[in-house]
């Protein structure tokens, strides 16, 4: 089970996978936040990466179910180093910097993948899997 990495989830930009490997898309969700906001581990796992990529702070956690969650831009919290174990809800960093398409410090890019396949991280928050809408049939 996963928790949202920020309280009061408000999606600024949703998951939009590309139609092919080289296509445009968005491989995660951008969640509204504020500069310096605390980011928490969505699930229990192990830190696989904590450092800068393209000038932005990034933390990657690997979870027991094989899913990896990615968080950016943030300044990793003390002790958030590769190999460190973290519990769901643990502080992994604070918002610091900017992500493409967001004002500085105003969004967290949260991604998820299993192997090389990216997933919509919001589906991790659903205890029974993705919502499926069925046709409405009036009673009577």
C-alpha angles and dihedrals in degrees: 000000000000134000128208112266091228132037119252099021112223115174116218095175126011135217111285112170117202118252090235138014094269098037128112117264146121116261098199141006130278112224122199115248143138133254111281095017115153115250117206133202110265090212143001112281150111127287108246097174136011117169146070127317117180089346095307127108112245133184122193121192125193115210129205092252090061096256119130119206122202128203129191150208099020144122106238116242119244110283094024096123132133111290095022116132117230133189124224108274095023117140108256100171149313130265108267123160134003140292122212111279095016131097112250111286094359103107144035116215106215119188136176135192143169110213105321094332115102117217133198099258091210089070088065088067094059111091094204100038129258121346115252119196116217127200113273115241116189115230121238 
